[in-house]
Amino acid sequence: MITIKTDRALKLSLTGRKEYCVMNDDNEILFQMLENFGGRGAGGGTLSSKIITYSSVKSLLDGQSDRVVKTEIFNSFFIGESNNNSGFFAAILRHEGLLAEDGDNHLILHDALETWKYKMLAMCGESDC
């Protein structure tokens, strides 16, 4: 497993950031949340360190009949864990450009969903991961 990049995404509530990494494991792109910075309350909420595959994200988002995405759709990735993780993960997807916000502050599917994986794999190739 090779780390392509580590970054921090602004939470949807705009009250802190979530550090995460994007990794490559034999051409499967993976996400992992790493650390919680700031936010409301001490520590800003619990944070799952579960690794989530791009293919599972894409499959879930491809199944959407509407372009509007509710954070609860990601609950299936975090069964038995804090419900906050779904929103935290959605913030990461927004930061990566896989989700966007419309004028009414709704999360919507972004057209980059189709090309994002190839962009990540190219980044890995450029840095000789």
Order of alpha helices (4+ residues) and beta strands (2+ residues): beta-beta-beta-beta-alpha-beta-alpha-beta-beta-alpha
